[in-house]
């Protein structure tokens, strides 16, 4: 086999994996590495206007008297001076 084949499925018991699609054309020995899939993204349930109001409130809760970093201070070279 020249390359890798990605298959998806569900573990039904400690020794069986139920594939989402049949696997054809693959013969011989294979090595299987299992990893959990990330949970699917769920659409936010909070209305956009409510989210934006909460975000604006969070921004306003910060102390505005603190000094702002200069553009120069935020450059990559300034962050990693010792390299």
N, C-alpha and C positions, 0 to 999 in steps of 0.2 A: 504494500500500500504506500503510495507516494506521499500522501498528506493526511491531515487530521480530518475527522468527520465529527461534527457536533450534533449530538442528539439530545432531545429533552424528554423527560418522563417523570414518573412518580415512583417512589420506593413504596412497594406494597407490603413487603416484609423484609427481614434482614438479608435475604438472598435473591430477591427478585425486583427488577425495575420494569415498570410498565411504560413502554415508549409511546410518545404522542403520535408518531408516524412510524410505519414499518421501515425497517432497515433492509434494503436489498442491495445486492452486488458486493457485499463485504463478506469475505471468507477468510478463514485462517485465524491465527491467534491475534488477540487485541489486548490492549491495556486500557483500563477504564479508570478515569479520575473523576470523582464525584465532588461537586461543590454546590452549596445551596444557592438558589437564585435569590436576588434581592426582591423584596416585596414590590408588587406593582405600584406605581405612583397613583395616588388617588386625587381626583380633582378637589381643590379646596372647597369647603362648604361655606366659608365666610364670604359674604358679598364684598366685592372689590372696594366699594365706598367705605364700608365698615373697616376693612383691613387698612386702607389708606389713612383713615382717621386715627386708628390705633397706632400706626407707624408715626404719624405726625406728632401724636401725643408723646410717644417714646422719645422722639427727637427733642421735643420741647423740654423733656424732663432732665436733659443734660445741662451741666453748668456751662453757660455760654461765656463766662469770664476767663475760661482756660485759654492759654495761647494756642493758636493754630500752627501746625508744622508748616514750614516753608516747602515749596516745590522741590528745592534742592535737597532738603532733608528726606524726602520721599523717593529720591532716585535710587535705583538698584545699587549703584556704586557706593552710596552713602550707607546703605543698610549692611553691606558686606565689605567694609573697609579693610579688614584683616586678611582678605583673600588675595 
